[in-house]
Amino acid sequence: MEEFLAPLSKSLQPYKDHIAQGATIITILQLLSPALLVNEIRKAKTTKNFTIAPFIGGGVLSIMFVVFGQLMNDPTTIKVNMIGVILSVIYITAFYIYTPIEEKFNVWFKVGLAGAFSAIMIGYTKYEDPNLVEQRFGLILTLLLYAVIASPMTELKEVIRNKSTEGLPFPIIFMGFLVGLSWLTYGVVLNNAFIILQNLVVVLLCGFQLSFFLIYPSKKVVKDKKKRN
């Protein structure tokens, strides 16, 4: 693949900095999207009916990508995901503030598990064969990324049954598509097969989910029928 894409990579080299800046800006916008959920929690003044999973998941992924950026010696990846780590800390802190006293221990427990997992992964990179660590750690990171990106697909059964995309988070999916596309382009510039394949799957997963918004409305058909009656 790298030999096949070499000519395209070479032709894009003059635009490398601009493509990197574009990918950075789009990723930061995606990292800011959980702020909308935090605002909903602030309005409700409680975390009841909300989950901390998106904030913890985003934080773990950001930490993993910082480590991966260090393995690749890529300043852009490190810089963007350091911002993600900082934002995740802010989101988790805000979540904790609005968590009822009886539930605060659960927050600490989940954060502790995430921290332990991150520490284990970081430790793994220190002891793995230097010739294999980038590839193997990248595979682990890719599986985690796919799990997060594909999570809305658990709602597709309901979407098809109700013929409505009301349960799908369009902004998150759409931003995921744009981020995947921008980093796919950056991967082509670097002529890095791993980054290309990783983000190609992200684009395909998000694109598949977005296609349902073209097929079904964002409101439940049942409600529309009730209104007509």
C-alpha positions as CSV (number, residue, x, y, z in Angstrom):
1,M,0.0,0.0,0.0
2,E,2.8,2.4,0.9
3,E,4.4,2.0,-2.5
4,F,1.0,2.4,-4.2
5,L,0.3,5.7,-2.3
6,A,3.8,7.1,-2.5
7,P,3.1,9.3,-5.6
8,L,0.0,10.7,-4.0
9,S,1.8,11.2,-0.7
10,K,4.6,13.1,-2.5
11,S,2.1,15.4,-4.3
12,L,0.5,16.3,-1.0
13,Q,3.7,17.0,0.9
14,P,3.6,20.8,0.1
15,Y,0.2,20.9,1.9
16,K,1.2,18.7,4.9
17,D,1.1,21.5,7.5
18,H,-2.3,22.8,6.3
19,I,-3.8,19.3,6.3
20,A,-2.4,18.7,9.8
21,Q,-3.8,22.0,11.0
22,G,-7.2,21.1,9.5
23,A,-7.2,17.7,11.1
24,T,-6.3,19.3,14.4
25,I,-9.1,21.9,14.3
26,I,-11.7,19.3,13.4
27,T,-10.6,16.9,16.1
28,I,-10.6,19.7,18.7
29,L,-14.2,20.5,17.7
30,Q,-15.1,16.9,18.1
31,L,-13.4,16.9,21.6
32,L,-15.5,19.9,22.5
33,S,-18.8,18.2,21.6
34,P,-19.2,16.5,25.0
35,A,-19.6,20.0,26.5
36,L,-23.1,19.9,25.1
37,L,-23.9,17.0,27.4
38,V,-22.2,18.7,30.3
39,N,-24.4,21.7,29.8
40,E,-27.5,19.4,29.9
41,I,-26.2,18.0,33.2
42,R,-25.7,21.6,34.5
43,K,-29.3,22.5,33.6
44,A,-30.6,19.4,35.3
45,K,-28.3,20.0,38.3
46,T,-27.9,16.2,38.6
47,T,-26.2,13.3,36.7
48,K,-29.3,11.1,37.2
49,N,-30.2,9.5,33.8
50,F,-26.7,10.5,32.5
51,T,-23.7,8.2,32.1
52,I,-20.1,9.0,32.7
53,A,-19.0,6.5,30.0
54,P,-18.5,8.9,27.1
55,F,-16.2,11.1,29.3
56,I,-14.1,8.3,30.6
57,G,-14.0,6.6,27.2
58,G,-12.9,9.8,25.6
59,G,-10.2,10.3,28.2
60,V,-8.8,6.8,27.9
61,L,-8.7,7.1,24.1
62,S,-6.9,10.5,24.3
63,I,-4.3,9.1,26.7
64,M,-3.7,6.1,24.4
65,F,-3.4,8.4,21.4
66,V,-0.8,10.5,23.2
67,V,1.2,7.4,23.9
68,F,0.8,6.3,20.3
69,G,1.9,9.7,19.0
70,Q,5.0,9.4,21.1
71,L,5.7,6.0,19.6
72,M,5.3,7.4,16.1
73,N,7.2,10.6,17.1
74,D,4.3,12.6,15.6
75,P,3.8,16.0,17.4
76,T,0.4,16.6,15.8
77,T,-1.1,13.5,17.3
78,I,0.4,14.3,20.7
79,K,-0.7,17.9,20.7
80,V,-4.3,17.2,19.8
81,N,-4.8,14.4,22.2
82,M,-3.2,16.3,25.1
83,I,-6.0,18.8,24.6
84,G,-8.4,15.8,24.7
85,V,-6.9,14.6,28.0
86,I,-7.3,18.1,29.6
87,L,-10.9,18.4,28.3
88,S,-11.8,14.9,29.6
89,V,-10.5,15.8,33.1
90,I,-12.8,18.9,33.0
91,Y,-15.8,16.9,31.8
92,I,-15.3,14.2,34.5
93,T,-14.8,16.8,37.2
94,A,-18.1,18.6,36.1
95,F,-19.9,15.2,36.1
96,Y,-18.6,14.5,39.6
97,I,-19.7,17.8,41.0
98,Y,-23.3,17.2,39.9
99,T,-23.3,13.5,41.0
100,P,-25.5,12.8,44.0
101,I,-23.5,12.0,47.2
102,E,-24.6,8.4,47.2
103,E,-23.2,7.8,43.7
104,K,-19.9,9.6,44.0
105,F,-18.1,6.4,45.0
106,N,-19.2,4.8,41.8
107,V,-17.6,7.7,39.8
108,W,-14.3,7.2,41.6
109,F,-14.5,3.5,41.1
110,K,-15.0,3.8,37.3
111,V,-12.3,6.5,37.0
112,G,-10.0,4.3,39.0
113,L,-10.6,1.3,36.6
114,A,-9.9,3.6,33.6
115,G,-6.8,4.9,35.2
116,A,-5.6,1.4,36.0
117,F,-6.2,0.2,32.4
118,S,-4.4,3.3,31.0
119,A,-1.4,2.6,33.4
120,I,-1.3,-1.1,32.2
121,M,-1.3,0.0,28.6
122,I,1.4,2.6,29.1
123,G,3.5,0.0,31.1
124,Y,3.1,-2.4,28.2
125,T,4.7,0.0,25.8
126,K,7.7,0.2,28.1
127,Y,8.4,-3.5,28.1
128,E,7.3,-4.6,24.7
129,D,9.9,-5.3,21.9
130,P,10.6,-1.8,20.4
131,N,10.4,-3.3,16.9
132,L,6.8,-4.6,17.6
133,V,5.4,-2.1,20.1
134,E,4.1,0.4,17.6
135,Q,2.2,-2.1,15.6
136,R,0.8,-4.1,18.5
137,F,-0.2,-1.1,20.6
138,G,-1.7,0.5,17.5
139,L,-3.8,-2.6,17.0
140,I,-5.1,-2.4,20.6
141,L,-5.8,1.3,20.2
142,T,-7.6,0.6,16.9
143,L,-9.9,-1.9,18.5
144,L,-10.8,0.5,21.3
145,L,-11.5,3.3,18.8
146,Y,-13.7,1.0,16.7
147,A,-15.7,0.0,19.8
148,V,-16.4,3.7,20.6
149,I,-17.2,4.7,17.0
150,A,-19.4,1.7,16.5
151,S,-21.3,2.0,19.8
152,P,-24.3,4.0,18.2
153,M,-24.8,1.0,15.9
154,T,-26.4,-0.8,18.9
155,E,-29.4,1.4,18.3
156,L,-29.7,0.5,14.6
157,K,-32.2,-2.4,15.4
158,E,-34.5,0.2,17.0
159,V,-33.9,2.6,14.1
160,I,-35.0,0.0,11.5
161,R,-37.9,-1.2,13.6
162,N,-39.3,2.3,14.3
163,K,-38.1,3.7,10.9
164,S,-36.7,6.7,12.7
165,T,-33.2,7.9,13.5
166,E,-34.3,9.7,16.6
167,G,-32.1,7.6,18.8
168,L,-28.9,8.2,16.8
169,P,-26.6,11.1,17.9
170,F,-26.2,12.8,14.5
171,P,-23.6,15.5,15.6
172,I,-21.3,12.9,17.1
173,I,-21.5,10.6,14.2
174,F,-21.0,13.4,11.7
175,M,-18.0,14.8,13.5
176,G,-16.6,11.3,13.7
177,F,-16.9,11.0,10.0
178,L,-15.1,14.4,9.4
179,V,-12.4,13.5,11.9
180,G,-11.8,10.1,10.3
181,L,-11.7,11.7,6.8
182,S,-9.2,14.4,7.9
183,W,-6.9,11.9,9.6
184,L,-7.2,9.6,6.6
185,T,-5.9,12.4,4.4
186,Y,-3.1,13.1,6.9
187,G,-2.2,9.4,6.9
188,V,-1.9,9.5,3.1
189,V,0.4,12.5,3.4
190,L,2.6,10.6,5.9
191,N,2.2,7.4,3.7
192,N,1.4,5.5,6.9
193,A,-0.6,2.4,6.1
194,F,-1.7,2.0,9.7
195,I,-3.2,5.5,10.0
196,I,-4.8,5.1,6.6
197,L,-6.5,1.7,7.3
198,Q,-7.5,2.8,10.8
199,N,-9.3,5.9,9.7
200,L,-10.7,4.3,6.5
201,V,-12.7,2.0,8.8
202,V,-13.8,4.9,10.9
203,V,-15.0,6.7,7.8
204,L,-16.9,3.6,6.6
205,L,-18.5,3.0,10.0
206,C,-19.6,6.6,10.4
207,G,-20.7,6.8,6.8
208,F,-22.8,3.6,7.2
209,Q,-24.5,5.2,10.3
210,L,-25.0,8.5,8.5
211,S,-26.8,6.7,5.6
212,F,-29.7,5.9,7.9
213,F,-30.4,9.7,8.2
214,L,-31.0,9.7,4.5
215,I,-33.4,6.8,4.7
216,Y,-35.4,7.5,7.9
217,P,-36.6,10.8,9.5
218,S,-35.3,12.0,12.8
219,K,-38.7,11.8,14.5
220,K,-40.6,8.6,15.3
221,V,-43.2,7.6,12.7
222,V,-45.5,6.4,15.5
223,K,-45.8,10.0,16.8
224,D,-46.5,11.4,13.4
225,K,-49.3,8.9,12.9
226,K,-50.8,9.8,16.3
227,K,-50.8,13.5,15.3
228,R,-52.6,12.7,12.0
229,N,-55.3,10.8,13.9
